[in-house]
Amino acid sequence: MAYVPKTLVIGRCVRCGKKLYRGDEVYYCPHCEVYYCATCAKKVFYKCPICGKELQKR
C-alpha cells in the first residue's frame, strides 16, 4: 500500500491553528470567510463565534 501525502492545504483553523487539507472535514463561514476544523466547529456548536451565523460544511 502506497502512502499518498496530503499536499493541498486550503487554510488553517481560525480557532486552533490546525492545517486544513482538501479531503478533511472542514467548516466555513461565508460571511467572515474563515475556516474551522471539525473539532472546533463542534465546540462552538456549528456557529461562527465572530459573526454568529451558521457554519457550512465544505
N, CA, C and O atoms as a CHARMM CRD file, in Angstrom:
* protein
*
  232
    1    1 MET  N      0.84500  -1.16400   0.00000 PROA 1      0.00000
    2    1 MET  CA     0.00000   0.00000   0.00000 PROA 1      0.00000
    3    1 MET  C      0.90000   1.24100   0.00000 PROA 1      0.00000
    4    1 MET  O      1.81600   1.37000   0.81200 PROA 1      0.00000
    5    2 ALA  N      0.60900   2.13600  -0.92800 PROA 2      0.00000
    6    2 ALA  CA     1.40600   3.34900  -1.05000 PROA 2      0.00000
    7    2 ALA  C      0.77700   4.47200  -0.24800 PROA 2      0.00000
    8    2 ALA  O     -0.44600   4.59200  -0.18500 PROA 2      0.00000
    9    3 TYR  N      1.60600   5.28600   0.35700 PROA 3      0.00000
   10    3 TYR  CA     1.14100   6.43700   1.12100 PROA 3      0.00000
   11    3 TYR  C      1.06900   7.64300   0.19800 PROA 3      0.00000
   12    3 TYR  O      2.05100   7.99500  -0.45500 PROA 3      0.00000
   13    4 VAL  N     -0.09200   8.26900   0.14700 PROA 4      0.00000
   14    4 VAL  CA    -0.26300   9.47300  -0.65600 PROA 4      0.00000
   15    4 VAL  C     -0.29800  10.66300   0.29300 PROA 4      0.00000
   16    4 VAL  O     -1.22600  10.77700   1.09400 PROA 4      0.00000
   17    5 PRO  N      0.69200  11.55400   0.22400 PROA 5      0.00000
   18    5 PRO  CA     0.72700  12.68600   1.15000 PROA 5      0.00000
   19    5 PRO  C     -0.37100  13.70500   0.84600 PROA 5      0.00000
   20    5 PRO  O     -0.75800  13.89800  -0.30700 PROA 5      0.00000
   21    6 LYS  N     -0.85900  14.34400   1.89000 PROA 6      0.00000
   22    6 LYS  CA    -1.84400  15.40900   1.72800 PROA 6      0.00000
   23    6 LYS  C     -1.07900  16.69000   1.43200 PROA 6      0.00000
   24    6 LYS  O     -0.43300  17.24900   2.31800 PROA 6      0.00000
   25    7 THR  N     -1.14900  17.15000   0.20400 PROA 7      0.00000
   26    7 THR  CA    -0.36200  18.32000  -0.17100 PROA 7      0.00000
   27    7 THR  C     -1.20400  19.57000  -0.40200 PROA 7      0.00000
   28    7 THR  O     -0.66600  20.67400  -0.47100 PROA 7      0.00000
   29    8 LEU  N     -2.51300  19.40700  -0.52200 PROA 8      0.00000
   30    8 LEU  CA    -3.33800  20.56700  -0.82100 PROA 8      0.00000
   31    8 LEU  C     -3.91400  21.16500   0.45800 PROA 8      0.00000
   32    8 LEU  O     -4.97400  20.74700   0.92400 PROA 8      0.00000
   33    9 VAL  N     -3.22600  22.12500   1.00900 PROA 9      0.00000
   34    9 VAL  CA    -3.67000  22.81400   2.21500 PROA 9      0.00000
   35    9 VAL  C     -4.59200  23.94900   1.78300 PROA 9      0.00000
   36    9 VAL  O     -4.20900  24.78700   0.96700 PROA 9      0.00000
   37   10 ILE  N     -5.82300  23.97700   2.33700 PROA 10     0.00000
   38   10 ILE  CA    -6.75800  25.03700   1.96400 PROA 10     0.00000
   39   10 ILE  C     -6.73100  26.19700   2.95100 PROA 10     0.00000
   40   10 ILE  O     -7.27000  27.26700   2.67100 PROA 10     0.00000
   41   11 GLY  N     -6.11000  25.98800   4.09300 PROA 11     0.00000
   42   11 GLY  CA    -6.01300  27.05300   5.08400 PROA 11     0.00000
   43   11 GLY  C     -5.74500  26.49800   6.46700 PROA 11     0.00000
   44   11 GLY  O     -5.32000  25.35300   6.61700 PROA 11     0.00000
   45   12 ARG  N     -5.99400  27.31000   7.46900 PROA 12     0.00000
   46   12 ARG  CA    -5.82800  26.90800   8.86600 PROA 12     0.00000
   47   12 ARG  C     -7.09700  27.23600   9.63200 PROA 12     0.00000
   48   12 ARG  O     -7.82800  28.16900   9.30300 PROA 12     0.00000
   49   13 CYS  N     -7.33300  26.44000  10.66300 PROA 13     0.00000
   50   13 CYS  CA    -8.46900  26.68600  11.54500 PROA 13     0.00000
   51   13 CYS  C     -8.21300  27.99300  12.29500 PROA 13     0.00000
   52   13 CYS  O     -7.14000  28.18700  12.86800 PROA 13     0.00000
   53   14 VAL  N     -9.19400  28.88000  12.28800 PROA 14     0.00000
   54   14 VAL  CA    -9.04900  30.17700  12.93600 PROA 14     0.00000
   55   14 VAL  C     -8.93200  30.02600  14.44500 PROA 14     0.00000
   56   14 VAL  O     -8.24900  30.81500  15.09900 PROA 14     0.00000
   57   15 ARG  N     -9.58900  29.02600  14.99600 PROA 15     0.00000
   58   15 ARG  CA    -9.64600  28.86400  16.45200 PROA 15     0.00000
   59   15 ARG  C     -8.39600  28.19100  17.02100 PROA 15     0.00000
   60   15 ARG  O     -7.84000  28.66600  18.01100 PROA 15     0.00000
   61   16 CYS  N     -7.93900  27.07400  16.40200 PROA 16     0.00000
   62   16 CYS  CA    -6.81400  26.32400  16.97900 PROA 16     0.00000
   63   16 CYS  C     -5.54100  26.37000  16.13300 PROA 16     0.00000
   64   16 CYS  O     -4.46700  26.03400  16.63200 PROA 16     0.00000
   65   17 GLY  N     -5.63500  26.77500  14.87400 PROA 17     0.00000
   66   17 GLY  CA    -4.45200  26.88900  14.02800 PROA 17     0.00000
   67   17 GLY  C     -4.06400  25.62200  13.29200 PROA 17     0.00000
   68   17 GLY  O     -3.01400  25.58900  12.64900 PROA 17     0.00000
   69   18 LYS  N     -4.88100  24.57200  13.36400 PROA 18     0.00000
   70   18 LYS  CA    -4.57600  23.30600  12.68800 PROA 18     0.00000
   71   18 LYS  C     -4.65500  23.48800  11.17300 PROA 18     0.00000
   72   18 LYS  O     -5.54600  24.16900  10.66700 PROA 18     0.00000
   73   19 LYS  N     -3.70300  22.86400  10.44900 PROA 19     0.00000
   74   19 LYS  CA    -3.74300  22.90800   8.99100 PROA 19     0.00000
   75   19 LYS  C     -4.94500  22.11700   8.49700 PROA 19     0.00000
   76   19 LYS  O     -5.21600  21.01900   8.98300 PROA 19     0.00000
   77   20 LEU  N     -5.66100  22.67500   7.53300 PROA 20     0.00000
   78   20 LEU  CA    -6.84000  22.03300   6.96900 PROA 20     0.00000
   79   20 LEU  C     -6.54600  21.63200   5.52800 PROA 20     0.00000
   80   20 LEU  O     -6.16900  22.46100   4.70000 PROA 20     0.00000
   81   21 TYR  N     -6.72600  20.35200   5.25100 PROA 21     0.00000
   82   21 TYR  CA    -6.43800  19.81000   3.93200 PROA 21     0.00000
   83   21 TYR  C     -7.72100  19.62400   3.14100 PROA 21     0.00000
   84   21 TYR  O     -8.81600  19.62700   3.70300 PROA 21     0.00000
   85   22 ARG  N     -7.57700  19.46300   1.84400 PROA 22     0.00000
   86   22 ARG  CA    -8.71200  19.37500   0.92900 PROA 22     0.00000
   87   22 ARG  C     -9.66500  18.22700   1.25800 PROA 22     0.00000
   88   22 ARG  O    -10.87500  18.40200   1.11700 PROA 22     0.00000
   89   23 GLY  N     -9.18700  17.08200   1.68200 PROA 23     0.00000
   90   23 GLY  CA   -10.02700  15.92500   1.94800 PROA 23     0.00000
   91   23 GLY  C    -10.59300  15.85600   3.35100 PROA 23     0.00000
   92   23 GLY  O    -11.38100  14.95700   3.64500 PROA 23     0.00000
   93   24 ASP  N    -10.21800  16.77200   4.22400 PROA 24     0.00000
   94   24 ASP  CA   -10.67100  16.75300   5.61700 PROA 24     0.00000
   95   24 ASP  C    -12.09000  17.30500   5.74700 PROA 24     0.00000
   96   24 ASP  O    -12.61700  17.94100   4.83500 PROA 24     0.00000
   97   25 GLU  N    -12.68600  17.04300   6.90200 PROA 25     0.00000
   98   25 GLU  CA   -13.98500  17.62600   7.22100 PROA 25     0.00000
   99   25 GLU  C    -13.72900  19.05700   7.68800 PROA 25     0.00000
  100   25 GLU  O    -13.12200  19.27900   8.73600 PROA 25     0.00000
  101   26 VAL  N    -14.19200  20.01200   6.91100 PROA 26     0.00000
  102   26 VAL  CA   -13.89900  21.42200   7.15500 PROA 26     0.00000
  103   26 VAL  C    -15.20700  22.20100   7.17400 PROA 26     0.00000
  104   26 VAL  O    -16.11900  21.91600   6.39800 PROA 26     0.00000
  105   27 TYR  N    -15.29500  23.17900   8.05700 PROA 27     0.00000
  106   27 TYR  CA   -16.45800  24.05800   8.13900 PROA 27     0.00000
  107   27 TYR  C    -16.02600  25.47200   7.79000 PROA 27     0.00000
  108   27 TYR  O    -14.91500  25.89100   8.11200 PROA 27     0.00000
  109   28 TYR  N    -16.92100  26.20900   7.12400 PROA 28     0.00000
  110   28 TYR  CA   -16.59200  27.50600   6.55000 PROA 28     0.00000
  111   28 TYR  C    -17.68400  28.51900   6.89000 PROA 28     0.00000
  112   28 TYR  O    -18.87200  28.20500   6.82400 PROA 28     0.00000
  113   29 CYS  N    -17.28100  29.71500   7.24800 PROA 29     0.00000
  114   29 CYS  CA   -18.23700  30.80600   7.46300 PROA 29     0.00000
  115   29 CYS  C    -18.20100  31.69200   6.21400 PROA 29     0.00000
  116   29 CYS  O    -17.18900  32.34300   5.95500 PROA 29     0.00000
  117   30 PRO  N    -19.29100  31.72700   5.43500 PROA 30     0.00000
  118   30 PRO  CA   -19.28300  32.53200   4.20900 PROA 30     0.00000
  119   30 PRO  C    -19.26000  34.04100   4.46700 PROA 30     0.00000
  120   30 PRO  O    -18.79200  34.80400   3.62200 PROA 30     0.00000
  121   31 HSD  N    -19.75300  34.46900   5.60900 PROA 31     0.00000
  122   31 HSD  CA   -19.77800  35.89900   5.92100 PROA 31     0.00000
  123   31 HSD  C    -18.38400  36.40600   6.28800 PROA 31     0.00000
  124   31 HSD  O    -17.95100  37.44700   5.79500 PROA 31     0.00000
  125   32 CYS  N    -17.68000  35.66700   7.15700 PROA 32     0.00000
  126   32 CYS  CA   -16.34000  36.07700   7.61600 PROA 32     0.00000
  127   32 CYS  C    -15.22300  35.52700   6.73400 PROA 32     0.00000
  128   32 CYS  O    -14.08900  36.00000   6.80100 PROA 32     0.00000
  129   33 GLU  N    -15.54300  34.51900   5.90000 PROA 33     0.00000
  130   33 GLU  CA   -14.58700  33.85600   5.01300 PROA 33     0.00000
  131   33 GLU  C    -13.43600  33.22500   5.79400 PROA 33     0.00000
  132   33 GLU  O    -12.26700  33.40700   5.45600 PROA 33     0.00000
  133   34 VAL  N    -13.79300  32.46800   6.86300 PROA 34     0.00000
  134   34 VAL  CA   -12.80200  31.76600   7.66900 PROA 34     0.00000
  135   34 VAL  C    -13.16700  30.28600   7.76200 PROA 34     0.00000
  136   34 VAL  O    -14.32200  29.90500   7.56900 PROA 34     0.00000
  137   35 TYR  N    -12.16400  29.45800   8.06000 PROA 35     0.00000
  138   35 TYR  CA   -12.33400  28.01300   8.15200 PROA 35     0.00000
  139   35 TYR  C    -12.20600  27.54100   9.59900 PROA 35     0.00000
  140   35 TYR  O    -11.48700  28.13700  10.40100 PROA 35     0.00000
  141   36 TYR  N    -12.92200  26.45500   9.91600 PROA 36     0.00000
  142   36 TYR  CA   -12.84000  25.80700  11.21400 PROA 36     0.00000
  143   36 TYR  C    -12.67900  24.30900  11.01200 PROA 36     0.00000
  144   36 TYR  O    -13.28400  23.74100  10.10300 PROA 36     0.00000
  145   37 CYS  N    -11.86500  23.65600  11.85300 PROA 37     0.00000
  146   37 CYS  CA   -11.75000  22.20100  11.81200 PROA 37     0.00000
  147   37 CYS  C    -13.00700  21.59700  12.43900 PROA 37     0.00000
  148   37 CYS  O    -13.79000  22.30900  13.06700 PROA 37     0.00000
  149   38 ALA  N    -13.19900  20.29800  12.27100 PROA 38     0.00000
  150   38 ALA  CA   -14.40300  19.63300  12.77500 PROA 38     0.00000
  151   38 ALA  C    -14.50300  19.72600  14.29700 PROA 38     0.00000
  152   38 ALA  O    -15.59700  19.90000  14.83300 PROA 38     0.00000
  153   39 THR  N    -13.38600  19.61200  14.98900 PROA 39     0.00000
  154   39 THR  CA   -13.37800  19.66900  16.45000 PROA 39     0.00000
  155   39 THR  C    -13.81000  21.04300  16.95500 PROA 39     0.00000
  156   39 THR  O    -14.64600  21.14200  17.85300 PROA 39     0.00000
  157   40 CYS  N    -13.24600  22.09000  16.38400 PROA 40     0.00000
  158   40 CYS  CA   -13.58400  23.44700  16.81600 PROA 40     0.00000
  159   40 CYS  C    -15.01200  23.81400  16.42200 PROA 40     0.00000
  160   40 CYS  O    -15.69400  24.51800  17.16600 PROA 40     0.00000
  161   41 ALA  N    -15.46900  23.35100  15.27500 PROA 41     0.00000
  162   41 ALA  CA   -16.84800  23.62600  14.85100 PROA 41     0.00000
  163   41 ALA  C    -17.83200  23.00200  15.82600 PROA 41     0.00000
  164   41 ALA  O    -18.86100  23.59700  16.14400 PROA 41     0.00000
  165   42 LYS  N    -17.51500  21.80100  16.30200 PROA 42     0.00000
  166   42 LYS  CA   -18.38100  21.13900  17.27600 PROA 42     0.00000
  167   42 LYS  C    -18.37900  21.90500  18.60000 PROA 42     0.00000
  168   42 LYS  O    -19.42200  22.03500  19.24100 PROA 42     0.00000
  169   43 LYS  N    -17.21500  22.41100  19.01200 PROA 43     0.00000
  170   43 LYS  CA   -17.09900  23.13000  20.28300 PROA 43     0.00000
  171   43 LYS  C    -17.85600  24.45400  20.27800 PROA 43     0.00000
  172   43 LYS  O    -18.31400  24.90900  21.32600 PROA 43     0.00000
  173   44 VAL  N    -17.99000  25.07400  19.10900 PROA 44     0.00000
  174   44 VAL  CA   -18.72600  26.34500  19.02300 PROA 44     0.00000
  175   44 VAL  C    -20.15600  26.11600  18.52300 PROA 44     0.00000
  176   44 VAL  O    -20.83100  27.06100  18.11500 PROA 44     0.00000
  177   45 PHE  N    -20.61800  24.85200  18.55400 PROA 45     0.00000
  178   45 PHE  CA   -21.98500  24.47200  18.19600 PROA 45     0.00000
  179   45 PHE  C    -22.34400  24.84800  16.76200 PROA 45     0.00000
  180   45 PHE  O    -23.47900  25.23100  16.47800 PROA 45     0.00000
  181   46 TYR  N    -21.36000  24.73600  15.85200 PROA 46     0.00000
  182   46 TYR  CA   -21.53300  24.96300  14.41600 PROA 46     0.00000
  183   46 TYR  C    -22.03800  26.37000  14.09800 PROA 46     0.00000
  184   46 TYR  O    -22.75600  26.57400  13.11900 PROA 46     0.00000
  185   47 LYS  N    -21.65500  27.33400  14.93200 PROA 47     0.00000
  186   47 LYS  CA   -21.95800  28.74300  14.67700 PROA 47     0.00000
  187   47 LYS  C    -20.65400  29.52300  14.76900 PROA 47     0.00000
  188   47 LYS  O    -19.82100  29.26100  15.63700 PROA 47     0.00000
  189   48 CYS  N    -20.48800  30.46600  13.88200 PROA 48     0.00000
  190   48 CYS  CA   -19.27100  31.28000  13.85300 PROA 48     0.00000
  191   48 CYS  C    -19.21100  32.16200  15.09100 PROA 48     0.00000
  192   48 CYS  O    -20.13900  32.93300  15.33600 PROA 48     0.00000
  193   49 PRO  N    -18.13300  32.06600  15.88400 PROA 49     0.00000
  194   49 PRO  CA   -18.02300  32.91700  17.06900 PROA 49     0.00000
  195   49 PRO  C    -17.78600  34.39400  16.73600 PROA 49     0.00000
  196   49 PRO  O    -17.96500  35.25800  17.59400 PROA 49     0.00000
  197   50 ILE  N    -17.39300  34.68100  15.51400 PROA 50     0.00000
  198   50 ILE  CA   -17.12500  36.06800  15.12100 PROA 50     0.00000
  199   50 ILE  C    -18.42500  36.80500  14.79400 PROA 50     0.00000
  200   50 ILE  O    -18.67300  37.89800  15.30100 PROA 50     0.00000
  201   51 CYS  N    -19.26300  36.18200  13.92700 PROA 51     0.00000
  202   51 CYS  CA   -20.48200  36.87300  13.49400 PROA 51     0.00000
  203   51 CYS  C    -21.76700  36.20300  13.97500 PROA 51     0.00000
  204   51 CYS  O    -22.83000  36.82200  13.92500 PROA 51     0.00000
  205   52 GLY  N    -21.69900  34.95300  14.44000 PROA 52     0.00000
  206   52 GLY  CA   -22.86700  34.27000  14.96600 PROA 52     0.00000
  207   52 GLY  C    -23.70000  33.52200  13.93700 PROA 52     0.00000
  208   52 GLY  O    -24.74500  32.96700  14.27800 PROA 52     0.00000
  209   53 LYS  N    -23.25700  33.49700  12.68600 PROA 53     0.00000
  210   53 LYS  CA   -24.01500  32.79500  11.64000 PROA 53     0.00000
  211   53 LYS  C    -23.65100  31.31900  11.60200 PROA 53     0.00000
  212   53 LYS  O    -22.62200  30.91000  12.14000 PROA 53     0.00000
  213   54 GLU  N    -24.50300  30.52100  10.96200 PROA 54     0.00000
  214   54 GLU  CA   -24.32100  29.08000  10.85300 PROA 54     0.00000
  215   54 GLU  C    -23.12300  28.74900   9.94900 PROA 54     0.00000
  216   54 GLU  O    -22.94300  29.35900   8.89500 PROA 54     0.00000
  217   55 LEU  N    -22.29500  27.75700  10.38600 PROA 55     0.00000
  218   55 LEU  CA   -21.16000  27.32100   9.57500 PROA 55     0.00000
  219   55 LEU  C    -21.62500  26.34000   8.51200 PROA 55     0.00000
  220   55 LEU  O    -22.54000  25.54900   8.74200 PROA 55     0.00000
  221   56 GLN  N    -20.99400  26.39400   7.35500 PROA 56     0.00000
  222   56 GLN  CA   -21.32200  25.48600   6.25700 PROA 56     0.00000
  223   56 GLN  C    -20.22200  24.44100   6.13200 PROA 56     0.00000
  224   56 GLN  O    -19.03600  24.74600   6.26000 PROA 56     0.00000
  225   57 LYS  N    -20.63700  23.20100   5.87900 PROA 57     0.00000
  226   57 LYS  CA   -19.66600  22.12200   5.70000 PROA 57     0.00000
  227   57 LYS  C    -19.11100  22.17800   4.28800 PROA 57     0.00000
  228   57 LYS  O    -19.85700  22.33600   3.32200 PROA 57     0.00000
  229   58 ARG  N    -17.79500  22.04800   4.17600 PROA 58     0.00000
  230   58 ARG  CA   -17.15200  22.06200   2.87000 PROA 58     0.00000
  231   58 ARG  C    -16.61900  20.71600   2.54200 PROA 58     0.00000
  232   58 ARG  O    -16.03800  20.52500   1.47400 PROA 58     0.00000
